[in-house]
Amino acid sequence: MSSTKARDALRISARVSGELLLVLVMLAVSLWLLGRMWSVVWPLVVGLLLTTLTWPAARFLRRRGWPPALAASVVTVLFLLVAAGVVALIAVPVASQSGELTDGVVEGIQRLREWAAGPPLNIGDAQINKAFDSAVARAQQGVGSMVGTVVTGVSTVVSGVVTAVLALFLMFFFLKDGPKFLPWLSRQLPGRLADDVPVVFARGWATLGAFVRSQAAVGLLDAVLIGLGLWILGVPLVLPLAVLTFVSAFVPIIGALFAGFVAVLIALVSNGLTDALIVLAIIVVVQQLEGNVFQPMIQSRGLGLHAAVVLLAVTLGGSLAGIVGSLLAVPVAALIAVVWNYVREQLSEPPEEPDGTDEPDTAAPVLP
């Protein structure tokens, strides 16, 4: 064994380890700064995602000669109207049938009590009342924690409303002045960065658009399949449930659980336990197909990522940052891939020029 080669290998390993450690420290500091500025970063991210969804309409109007401010205003108003229409499409039918749903819930609870009173559980009314009294006592003992939970929930709702308002304003400004950003950024950067950074930003913008379109496609597929199953079973409120399924597809994990819970609950109180179990089976099958087949395939085509990378990114994002991490995992992975591919293009050696000794290709026509 050569001592010189061993020393060289150790020296190279030490240098690479030190450089990698510095990169990890820089990454940790960047994530820490990102967390400190999250109240600003999160509305910015939501605004960018909304802009990718509405930019085709604004671009269409701008190409027809509309002023940028007018086009952005019209698209923003139309977006608000569509969002309000979606809410109304869900809320109005539910409100119109609220009486029937309430009666169904009461009847469902009564059926559950009757089932619990019979074999094999044989739970009597006295035991149920005792359990209810115990639950009330525990709730009274935990009033302080309940108040704290309510206050936290109210603050979360207020924060969500503020984020939504800021995101809408940012979406308007992005639609209005977005095309001016890259030329302005190119003028501010020195040297080669003036060429490299705008190219990376343009590719990243195209990637975000592909992500939003893929999520919309997945949500539409879920809504059609689950809505078709609900319609076949005769479950009421099929259209609101389908719209809710489509909207909830943009919020991974929790959105699907919430939409599925609402569909199963309505099927239980309107059609009975058997149809509720069938609806639950339909939702589980569709969600499994979405998470393991449809979403990886659609997102891998639109974002240029392998299906396994999409699954691993969602898993890692959810374990690191919960729902927000799951929502942003795939676009972040796609943006990292964009940066990596551009850096690899710049660092790769240019192809060798032909030396002129080969015979020319006479098969291709030569234009004058």
VEXDREN-2710 file (C-alpha; in Angstrom, 1 decimal):
% VEXDREN-2710
k/r/px/py/pz
1/MET/0.0/0.0/0.0
2/SER/1.4/3.3/-1.1
3/SER/1.8/5.8/1.8
4/THR/1.8/8.7/-0.7
5/LYS/-1.5/7.7/-2.2
6/ALA/-3.0/7.1/1.2
7/ARG/-2.0/10.6/2.4
8/ASP/-3.4/12.1/-0.8
9/ALA/-6.7/10.3/-0.4
10/LEU/-7.0/11.4/3.3
11/ARG/-6.2/15.0/2.3
12/ILE/-8.8/15.0/-0.4
13/SER/-11.4/13.4/1.9
14/ALA/-10.7/16.0/4.6
15/ARG/-11.0/18.9/2.1
16/VAL/-14.3/17.5/0.7
17/SER/-15.7/16.9/4.2
18/GLY/-14.8/20.5/5.2
19/GLU/-16.4/22.0/2.1
20/LEU/-19.5/19.8/2.6
21/LEU/-19.7/20.9/6.2
22/LEU/-19.5/24.6/5.2
23/VAL/-22.3/24.0/2.7
24/LEU/-24.5/22.3/5.3
25/VAL/-23.9/25.2/7.7
26/MET/-24.8/27.7/5.1
27/LEU/-28.0/25.7/4.3
28/ALA/-28.9/25.6/8.1
29/VAL/-28.4/29.4/8.4
30/SER/-30.5/29.9/5.2
31/LEU/-33.4/27.7/6.6
32/TRP/-33.2/29.6/10.0
33/LEU/-33.5/32.9/8.2
34/LEU/-36.3/31.6/6.1
35/GLY/-38.1/30.5/9.3
36/ARG/-37.6/34.0/10.9
37/MET/-39.1/35.6/7.8
38/TRP/-41.9/33.1/7.3
39/SER/-44.7/35.6/7.9
40/VAL/-43.5/37.3/4.7
41/VAL/-42.3/34.3/2.7
42/TRP/-45.5/32.3/3.0
43/PRO/-47.8/35.0/1.5
44/LEU/-45.2/35.4/-1.2
45/VAL/-45.2/31.7/-2.0
46/VAL/-49.0/31.6/-2.1
47/GLY/-49.1/34.7/-4.3
48/LEU/-46.6/33.1/-6.7
49/LEU/-48.7/29.9/-6.9
50/LEU/-51.9/31.9/-7.5
51/THR/-50.1/33.9/-10.2
52/THR/-49.0/30.7/-12.0
53/LEU/-52.7/29.7/-12.0
54/THR/-54.0/33.0/-13.3
55/TRP/-51.2/34.2/-15.5
56/PRO/-52.5/32.5/-18.8
57/ALA/-55.6/34.6/-18.6
58/ALA/-53.7/37.8/-17.9
59/ARG/-51.2/37.0/-20.7
60/PHE/-54.2/36.4/-23.1
61/LEU/-55.6/39.9/-22.3
62/ARG/-52.2/41.6/-22.5
63/ARG/-51.6/40.1/-26.0
64/ARG/-55.0/41.5/-27.0
65/GLY/-53.7/45.0/-26.2
66/TRP/-55.1/45.5/-22.7
67/PRO/-53.0/47.7/-20.4
68/PRO/-51.2/45.6/-17.8
69/ALA/-53.0/47.2/-14.8
70/LEU/-56.4/46.6/-16.4
71/ALA/-55.7/43.0/-17.3
72/ALA/-54.4/42.3/-13.8
73/SER/-57.4/43.9/-12.2
74/VAL/-59.9/42.0/-14.4
75/VAL/-58.2/38.7/-13.8
76/THR/-58.0/39.3/-10.0
77/VAL/-61.7/40.2/-9.8
78/LEU/-62.6/37.1/-11.9
79/PHE/-60.5/35.0/-9.6
80/LEU/-62.3/36.3/-6.6
81/LEU/-65.7/35.7/-8.3
82/VAL/-64.7/32.1/-9.1
83/ALA/-63.5/31.5/-5.6
84/ALA/-66.7/33.0/-4.2
85/GLY/-68.7/30.8/-6.6
86/VAL/-66.9/27.7/-5.5
87/VAL/-67.7/28.6/-1.9
88/ALA/-71.4/29.2/-2.8
89/LEU/-71.5/26.0/-4.8
90/ILE/-70.6/24.1/-1.6
91/ALA/-72.4/26.2/1.0
92/VAL/-75.8/26.8/-0.6
93/PRO/-76.8/23.2/-1.2
94/VAL/-75.5/22.2/2.2
95/ALA/-77.5/25.0/3.8
96/SER/-80.7/24.1/1.9
97/GLN/-80.5/20.5/3.1
98/SER/-79.2/21.3/6.6
99/GLY/-82.5/20.2/8.2
100/GLU/-82.4/16.8/6.5
101/LEU/-78.7/16.4/7.4
102/THR/-79.4/17.3/11.0
103/ASP/-82.3/14.8/11.3
104/GLY/-80.0/12.2/9.7
105/VAL/-77.2/12.9/12.2
106/VAL/-79.7/12.5/15.1
107/GLU/-81.0/9.3/13.6
108/GLY/-77.5/8.0/13.0
109/ILE/-76.6/8.7/16.7
110/GLN/-79.8/6.8/17.8
111/ARG/-78.9/3.9/15.5
112/LEU/-75.4/3.8/17.0
113/ARG/-76.8/3.7/20.5
114/GLU/-79.2/0.9/19.6
115/TRP/-76.4/-1.0/18.0
116/ALA/-74.2/-0.5/21.1
117/ALA/-77.0/-1.6/23.4
118/GLY/-77.3/-5.0/21.6
119/PRO/-74.9/-7.9/21.4
120/PRO/-72.0/-8.2/21.5
121/LEU/-71.4/-4.9/23.3
122/ASN/-74.6/-4.8/25.4
123/ILE/-73.9/-1.3/26.6
124/GLY/-77.0/0.1/28.4
125/ASP/-78.2/3.7/28.6
126/ALA/-76.9/4.0/32.1
127/GLN/-73.4/3.2/31.0
128/ILE/-73.7/5.6/28.1
129/ASN/-75.0/8.4/30.4
130/LYS/-72.2/7.7/32.8
131/ALA/-69.6/7.9/30.1
132/PHE/-71.2/11.2/28.9
133/ASP/-71.1/12.6/32.4
134/SER/-67.5/11.6/32.8
135/ALA/-66.7/13.3/29.4
136/VAL/-68.5/16.5/30.6
137/ALA/-66.6/16.5/33.9
138/ARG/-63.3/16.1/32.0
139/ALA/-64.3/18.9/29.7
140/GLN/-65.1/21.2/32.7
141/GLN/-61.7/20.4/34.2
142/GLY/-59.9/21.3/31.0
143/VAL/-61.7/24.6/30.4
144/GLY/-58.4/26.5/30.5
145/SER/-56.8/24.3/27.9
146/MET/-59.9/24.5/25.8
147/VAL/-59.9/28.3/25.9
148/GLY/-56.2/28.3/24.9
149/THR/-57.0/26.0/22.0
150/VAL/-59.9/28.3/20.9
151/VAL/-57.6/31.3/21.1
152/THR/-54.9/29.5/19.1
153/GLY/-57.5/28.5/16.5
154/VAL/-58.8/32.1/16.2
155/SER/-55.3/33.4/15.8
156/THR/-54.6/30.8/13.2
157/VAL/-57.8/31.9/11.3
158/VAL/-56.8/35.5/11.5
159/SER/-53.3/34.7/10.3
160/GLY/-54.8/32.7/7.4
161/VAL/-57.0/35.6/6.4
162/VAL/-54.1/38.1/6.5
163/THR/-52.0/35.6/4.4
164/ALA/-54.8/35.3/1.9
165/VAL/-55.2/39.1/1.6
166/LEU/-51.5/39.7/1.1
167/ALA/-51.3/36.8/-1.4
168/LEU/-54.1/38.4/-3.4
169/PHE/-52.4/41.8/-3.5
170/LEU/-49.1/40.2/-4.4
171/MET/-50.8/38.2/-7.2
172/PHE/-52.2/41.5/-8.6
173/PHE/-48.8/43.1/-8.6
174/PHE/-47.1/40.0/-10.1
175/LEU/-49.7/39.9/-12.9
176/LYS/-49.3/43.6/-13.5
177/ASP/-45.5/44.0/-13.3
178/GLY/-44.2/40.4/-13.6
179/PRO/-42.7/40.6/-17.1
180/LYS/-40.6/43.7/-15.9
181/PHE/-39.0/41.7/-13.1
182/LEU/-36.4/39.7/-15.1
183/PRO/-35.1/42.7/-17.1
184/TRP/-34.8/44.8/-13.9
185/LEU/-33.0/41.9/-12.1
186/SER/-30.6/41.5/-15.0
187/ARG/-29.7/45.2/-14.8
188/GLN/-29.0/44.9/-11.0
189/LEU/-26.7/41.9/-11.2
190/PRO/-23.0/42.1/-12.1
191/GLY/-21.1/40.1/-14.7
192/ARG/-22.2/36.7/-15.6
193/LEU/-24.9/36.6/-12.9
194/ALA/-26.9/39.1/-15.1
195/ASP/-27.3/36.2/-17.6
196/ASP/-27.5/33.2/-15.4
197/VAL/-30.0/34.3/-12.7
198/PRO/-32.7/35.4/-15.1
199/VAL/-32.5/32.1/-17.0
200/VAL/-32.8/30.1/-13.8
201/PHE/-35.8/32.3/-12.7
202/ALA/-37.5/31.8/-16.1
203/ARG/-37.1/28.0/-15.9
204/GLY/-38.3/28.0/-12.3
205/TRP/-41.4/30.0/-13.3
206/ALA/-42.2/27.4/-15.9
207/THR/-41.7/24.7/-13.4
208/LEU/-44.1/26.3/-10.9
209/GLY/-46.7/26.5/-13.6
210/ALA/-46.3/22.9/-14.4
211/PHE/-46.8/22.0/-10.7
212/VAL/-50.0/24.0/-10.4
213/ARG/-51.4/22.5/-13.6
214/SER/-50.5/18.9/-12.4
215/GLN/-52.2/19.5/-9.1
216/ALA/-55.3/20.8/-10.9
217/ALA/-55.3/17.7/-13.1
218/VAL/-55.0/15.4/-10.1
219/GLY/-57.8/17.2/-8.2
220/LEU/-60.1/17.0/-11.2
221/LEU/-59.4/13.3/-11.6
222/ASP/-60.2/12.7/-7.9
223/ALA/-63.4/14.8/-8.1
224/VAL/-64.7/13.0/-11.2
225/LEU/-64.0/9.5/-9.8
226/ILE/-65.4/10.2/-6.3
227/GLY/-68.3/12.2/-7.6
228/LEU/-69.2/9.4/-10.0
229/GLY/-69.2/6.9/-7.1
230/LEU/-71.3/9.1/-5.0
231/TRP/-73.8/9.6/-7.9
232/ILE/-74.1/5.9/-8.5
233/LEU/-74.9/5.3/-4.8
234/GLY/-77.4/8.1/-4.7
235/VAL/-75.6/10.2/-2.1
236/PRO/-77.0/13.7/-1.9
237/LEU/-74.8/16.9/-2.4
238/VAL/-72.8/15.1/-5.1
239/LEU/-71.7/18.4/-6.9
240/PRO/-70.6/20.2/-3.7
241/LEU/-68.7/17.1/-2.6
242/ALA/-67.0/16.9/-5.9
243/VAL/-66.0/20.6/-5.8
244/LEU/-64.7/20.2/-2.3
245/THR/-62.6/17.2/-3.4
246/PHE/-61.1/19.2/-6.2
247/VAL/-60.3/22.2/-4.0
248/SER/-58.9/20.0/-1.2
249/ALA/-56.5/18.3/-3.7
250/PHE/-54.3/21.5/-3.4
251/VAL/-53.8/20.7/0.3
252/PRO/-52.0/17.3/0.6
253/ILE/-53.0/14.8/3.2
254/ILE/-55.3/17.0/5.4
255/GLY/-57.4/18.1/2.4
256/ALA/-58.0/14.6/1.2
257/LEU/-58.9/13.4/4.8
258/PHE/-61.3/16.3/5.3
259/ALA/-63.1/15.8/2.0
260/GLY/-63.3/12.1/2.5
261/PHE/-64.6/12.6/6.1
262/VAL/-67.4/14.9/4.9
263/ALA/-68.4/12.5/2.1
264/VAL/-68.6/9.5/4.4
265/LEU/-70.5/11.5/7.0
266/ILE/-73.1/12.6/4.5
267/ALA/-73.4/9.1/3.1
268/LEU/-73.9/7.8/6.7
269/VAL/-76.6/10.1/7.7
270/SER/-78.5/10.0/4.3
271/ASN/-78.0/6.4/3.0
272/GLY/-77.0/4.4/6.0
273/LEU/-74.0/2.4/7.2
274/THR/-73.6/0.2/4.2
275/ASP/-73.4/3.0/1.6
276/ALA/-71.1/4.9/4.0
277/LEU/-68.7/2.0/4.1
278/ILE/-68.8/1.7/0.3
279/VAL/-68.1/5.4/0.0
280/LEU/-65.2/5.0/2.4
281/ALA/-63.8/2.2/0.2
282/ILE/-64.2/4.3/-2.9
283/ILE/-62.3/7.2/-1.3
284/VAL/-59.5/4.9/0.0
285/VAL/-59.0/3.3/-3.5
286/VAL/-59.1/6.7/-5.3
287/GLN/-56.7/8.2/-2.8
288/GLN/-54.3/5.3/-3.1
289/LEU/-54.4/5.5/-6.9
290/GLU/-53.8/9.2/-6.7
291/GLY/-50.9/9.1/-4.2
292/ASN/-49.1/6.1/-5.8
293/VAL/-50.0/6.2/-9.5
294/PHE/-51.7/9.3/-10.8
295/GLN/-49.9/12.1/-8.9
296/PRO/-46.4/10.7/-9.4
297/MET/-47.0/10.0/-13.1
298/ILE/-48.6/13.5/-13.9
299/GLN/-46.1/15.4/-11.8
300/SER/-43.1/13.5/-13.0
301/ARG/-44.1/14.4/-16.6
302/GLY/-44.8/18.0/-15.9
303/LEU/-41.9/18.7/-13.6
304/GLY/-39.3/16.4/-15.1
305/LEU/-38.9/14.4/-11.9
306/HIS/-39.0/10.7/-11.5
307/ALA/-42.1/9.3/-9.7
308/ALA/-39.9/7.9/-6.9
309/VAL/-38.4/11.4/-6.3
310/VAL/-41.9/12.9/-6.1
311/LEU/-42.9/10.3/-3.4
312/LEU/-39.7/10.8/-1.4
313/ALA/-40.0/14.6/-1.6
314/VAL/-43.6/14.6/-0.3
315/THR/-42.6/12.2/2.5
316/LEU/-39.6/14.2/3.5
317/GLY/-41.4/17.5/3.3
318/GLY/-44.3/16.2/5.5
319/SER/-41.9/14.9/8.1
320/LEU/-39.9/18.2/8.3
321/ALA/-42.7/20.8/8.0
322/GLY/-46.1/19.0/8.2
323/ILE/-48.8/20.1/5.8
324/VAL/-46.9/23.1/4.5
325/GLY/-43.9/20.9/3.9
326/SER/-46.0/18.4/1.9
327/LEU/-47.5/21.2/-0.1
328/LEU/-44.2/22.8/-1.0
329/ALA/-42.1/19.6/-1.2
330/VAL/-42.7/18.8/-4.9
331/PRO/-42.2/22.4/-6.3
332/VAL/-39.1/22.9/-4.1
333/ALA/-37.6/19.6/-5.4
334/ALA/-38.4/20.6/-9.0
335/LEU/-36.8/24.0/-8.5
336/ILE/-33.7/22.3/-7.0
337/ALA/-33.6/20.1/-10.1
338/VAL/-33.8/23.2/-12.3
339/VAL/-30.9/24.8/-10.6
340/TRP/-28.9/21.6/-10.6
341/ASN/-29.5/21.0/-14.3
342/TYR/-28.5/24.6/-15.2
343/VAL/-25.3/24.3/-13.1
344/ARG/-24.5/21.0/-14.7
345/GLU/-25.0/22.6/-18.2
346/GLN/-22.6/25.4/-17.3
347/LEU/-19.9/23.1/-15.8
348/SER/-20.0/20.5/-18.6
349/GLU/-17.4/20.6/-21.3
350/PRO/-18.5/21.9/-24.7
351/PRO/-18.6/19.3/-27.5
352/GLU/-15.5/18.9/-29.5
353/GLU/-15.5/20.7/-32.8
354/PRO/-15.0/18.6/-35.9
355/ASP/-11.5/18.7/-37.3
356/GLY/-12.8/18.9/-40.9
357/THR/-11.4/15.6/-42.0
358/ASP/-14.7/13.7/-42.0
359/GLU/-16.7/13.6/-45.2
360/PRO/-19.6/16.1/-45.4
361/ASP/-23.1/14.9/-45.0
362/THR/-24.7/15.1/-48.4
363/ALA/-28.0/13.7/-47.4
364/ALA/-29.3/16.9/-45.8
365/PRO/-30.3/19.6/-48.3
366/VAL/-28.3/22.8/-48.4
367/LEU/-30.4/26.0/-48.5
368/PRO/-29.1/29.0/-50.3
END
